[in-house]
Amino acid sequence: MNKVTVAAIIIILAAFGGLIAWASLNSNDKTDYTKFDARSIIEASEENGNIGDHVRGKADSKVIVVEYADPQCPGCGSMMPKMHKLYENYGDRVAFVFRHFPLSYHQNARAASAAVESAGEQGYYWEMLETLYDNQNEWESIYDTQKRTDIFSSYFVEITDGKGDVEKFVSELSSTNIQKKIDFDRNLGKNNDKVNATPSIFVNGELANMESEKPIEDLIEEMINKELKANGIETGPKAKSEE
């Protein structure tokens, strides 16, 4: 048996093992998702590992943009700078929420989601999320867990300018609360918002059509402006509103 064949078998077994682990995790979930309003900002509770929605922008806004995404998804990576631009333009009027929806066939997606949450424990959630997307090609195909952890740790050191607690960051990657948070986000999307693909983006509960002929960022901007207007809030990007 040649080295290429052996490597292929190892990769297949690793992926298969990940699918088994995924099924096991989700089969133990007894959460009643009907009591949660996915259109609203979800507060910390026992069900989500006492980790509520991460929000940037105007947390108490009447307009909430929710994105379900997979850190290893190329389309989600392409969407991130567009979402960041929308946040820059509307962040003083709109709440932007990111929820984890790691896909089972993406070997490193769940670990990446854990890295985002672990960084978030020290106040660097959005920085880690964007860094992972910016460097997706570097870590997406790594099957050595230690090497993957080392890479994620190097990102953490970089975004914290060496001031973060790396040991805590690494230890939290496998914490029960973070694993519950990831499962909660994914199952909330699956059960309440019927998410079956990433990225899936909702504006006040309305799903943006990712297959639209117009640029998706333009469509989302139109949806945001529609909801802002309906709530008596100034529409248009920040640059226009400041003119």
MARRO-183392 format. One record per residue (C-alpha): residue in one letter; x, y, z. Coordinates in steps of 0.001 Angstrom, whole numbers, plus 500000, padded with zeros to 6 digits. Each point is the difference from the previous one (the first is absolute). Layout:
// residues N
AXYZ/...
***
This chain:
// residues 243
M500000500000500000/N501583503318498953/K500253503144502104/V497319501822498006/T497484497217500647/V500804499925503710/A499607503771500230/A496648499818498232/I498767497326502406/I501070502070502994/I498133503029498686/I496851497972499349/L500116498441503467/A500546503404501606/A497005501439498187/F497882496954500835/G500999500278503631/G498972503630499962/L496581499075498649/I499541497405502749/A501006502506502673/W497615502565498489/A497082497580500041/S500761499044503583/L500081503616501150/N496729500898498351/S498175496825501051/N500380501065503647/D498417503409499465/K496651500206501828/T499578503768499638/D496525501351499257/Y500836502491497262/T496388501124499622/K500405502232503047/F502724502044498299/D499320502800497504/A502768499649497424/R499140503460498621/S501031501610503276/I503298500185501835/I500349496861502109/E501141500558503552/A502357497712501899/S498302496950501517/E500743496460501078/E498947498755496562/N502709501964498176/G502739499413502530/N499327503375501606/I501361501705496888/G497478502281498327/D500050501451496494/H503047502064499138/V498854503371498686/R501782502883498374/G498324503218499044/K496959501312501883/A499137497135502348/D496491501312500781/S499139500789496386/K496594499194498576/V501822498670496931/I501942496779500523/V502156498357497351/V500775496361500797/E502567497998498055/Y500328496227500332/A503393499014498660/D502738497375499979/P503580501230500584/Q501284497501497419/C497414500878497348/P501602501864497045/G496757501857499266/C499841501164503615/G503576501186499707/S499087502060496945/M497005501397501848/M501921501179503072/P501498503220498537/K496591500882498563/M498384499552503408/H502780502036501582/K499327502841497569/L496295499914500846/Y500914500139503683/E502213503030499373/N497141501742498169/Y497111499055502295/G501537498976503320/D498611503002501865/R496453498967499023/V500056496221499450/A500897496965502129/F502192497472498181/V500036496443501367/F502154497042498942/R498868496451500794/H502030496872499471/F498817497516497409/P502998497692499427/L499302497422497306/S500716496373500870/Y502112499381496904/H502372502864500836/Q502634498305502148/N501235503113501799/A496857502132500108/R498951499076503506/A503508500511501374/A500105503401498318/S496649500939501559/A501418498986503381/A503021502224499369/V497698502942499318/E498060499408503209/S503174499449502031/A501434503275498736/G496645501573500800/E500421498993503639/Q502846502527500095/G498252502658497919/Y501356499157496541/Y497060498234498369/W499695502065496824/E503747500332499555/M500453496224500078/L497044499413497696/E501341502339497348/T503549498673500391/L498833496431499414/Y498182501024496841/D502980502038498786/N502285496982500459/Q497553497238499095/N502359498427497451/E502651499536502667/W498017497833502424/E497035498485498151/S501817496844498846/I502021499247503142/Y499225496616501576/D502615500162502768/T498075501391502975/Q503111501273501778/K501180501850496925/R496528501493499597/T499978501124503625/D503457501524499584/I498796501987496995/F496882501217501798/S502150500934503005/S502329502007497760/Y496983501926498697/F498923500685503574/V503429501331500913/E499939502230496936/I496551501504500525/T500633500603503716/D503440501458499324/G501405497410502381/K497842501202502896/G497504497128499991/D500163496918502210/V501036497309497508/E499760497134502501/K496425500967500816/F499212500360496299/V501209496448499305/S498290498466503040/E496666501588499094/L499994498473496501/S498483496803501374/S497932501501502813/T496511498616500471/N498400503441499894/I501582500900496672/Q498978496673498480/K496444500593501231/K500015503481498490/I501044498682496583/D497352497264500100/F497378502496501138/D500694502440497175/R499934497293497360/N496868498325501289/L498230503321500461/G500658500737496346/K498994496530498893/N496830499740502089/N498723503576500121/D501310501668496848/K500151496819497852/V503592500748499029/N501455497404497624/A502854501909498387/T502653502532500874/P500103502891500081/S496355500630500868/I499227503602500883/F496783501306501520/V498854503607500438/N497325500134502700/G499186496384499227/E499863500331496202/L502467497826498115/A502195501748497443/N499950498250496626/M503614498982499410/E499065499083496407/S498843503528499198/E501272501477496737/K501013503195501781/P503089500072502261/I499074498430503329/E501347502968501965/D497690502312498047/L497028497746500697/I500769499878503728/E500413503770500037/E496566500385498422/M498522497678502618/I501677501938502799/N498744503341498650/K496485498596499687/E499985498976503676/L501619503238501131/K497344502009498176/A497214497863501453/N501322500798503482/G500409503710499373/I503797499863499931/E502206501851497527/T500884497858496989/G503080499851497806/P503657499369500779/K501708502062502670/A501987501938497400/K496787501258498407/S498315500797503302/E502960502124501069/E500019502118496830/
***
